[in-house]
Amino acid sequence: MKLVRTIPFVGGSKGASTTWRWTLVRQRLFVASLGNNTVEVVDLHASQRVQTIRGLHEPQGILSVPLPNRIYVANGGDGKAYDFRGAHRSAPLHTIDFFGRRR
């Protein structure tokens, strides 16, 4: 394995990044950033961060489903998983509360 390129995160990421997920279909890299309580969305083709999903609580795991264009993010801080759809991932489509019920 060899380093091909680096992609700086403008604004940085504080703390640990726990999970990285890559989608071949859209050439996106999803990075869970514990210190920021965010998921960073990186366009690998353009070599830049294209979106930050905020308002998470210790994001621990990411599942990317290219078709139908969904991102699922599990959170350790509140025990919830969020379902985001499409390019507009500012608010979750669904919330699954592992200590309660699905909303």
MOGI-V156898 format. One record per residue. N is the residue number from 1. RES is the residue in one small letter. SS is DSSP state (H for helix, E for strand, - for the rest). D_FIRST is the distance of its C-alpha to the first C-alpha in Angstrom with 2 decimals. Layout:
N;RES;SS;D_FIRST
N;RES;SS;D_FIRST
This chain:
1;m;-;0.00
2;k;-;3.80
3;l;-;7.01
4;v;-;9.18
5;r;-;12.29
6;t;-;14.20
7;i;-;17.17
8;p;-;20.02
9;f;-;22.42
10;v;-;25.85
11;g;-;28.11
12;g;-;25.36
13;s;-;24.77
14;k;-;26.73
15;g;-;25.70
16;a;-;22.96
17;s;E;20.91
18;t;E;21.13
19;t;E;19.68
20;w;E;17.24
21;r;E;17.96
22;w;E;16.75
23;t;E;19.14
24;l;-;18.39
25;v;-;22.07
26;r;-;22.56
27;q;-;19.09
28;r;E;19.86
29;l;E;18.06
30;f;E;20.56
31;v;E;20.33
32;a;E;23.09
33;s;E;24.33
34;l;-;26.71
35;g;-;28.20
36;n;-;29.20
37;n;-;30.14
38;t;E;28.33
39;v;E;25.64
40;e;E;23.85
41;v;E;23.20
42;v;E;20.65
43;d;E;20.77
44;l;-;17.28
45;h;-;19.04
46;a;-;21.32
47;s;-;18.87
48;q;E;21.61
49;r;E;23.15
50;v;E;25.89
51;q;E;27.61
52;t;E;28.28
53;i;E;29.90
54;r;-;32.34
55;g;-;34.88
56;l;-;32.69
57;h;-;33.30
58;e;-;30.26
59;p;E;27.90
60;q;E;26.02
61;g;E;24.61
62;i;E;23.99
63;l;E;24.50
64;s;E;24.03
65;v;E;26.18
66;p;-;25.79
67;l;-;29.16
68;p;-;31.55
69;n;-;29.36
70;r;E;29.60
71;i;E;27.76
72;y;E;28.86
73;v;E;28.43
74;a;E;29.61
75;n;E;31.10
76;g;-;31.81
77;g;-;34.52
78;d;-;36.95
79;g;-;35.85
80;k;E;35.61
81;a;E;33.22
82;y;E;33.46
83;d;E;33.12
84;f;E;32.34
85;r;E;32.85
86;g;-;31.97
87;a;-;31.22
88;h;-;33.93
89;r;-;32.46
90;s;-;34.81
91;a;-;36.86
92;p;-;36.03
93;l;-;37.64
94;h;E;38.20
95;t;E;38.01
96;i;E;37.83
97;d;E;39.35
98;f;-;38.42
99;f;-;41.45
100;g;-;43.76
101;r;-;43.75
102;r;E;41.97
103;r;-;43.15
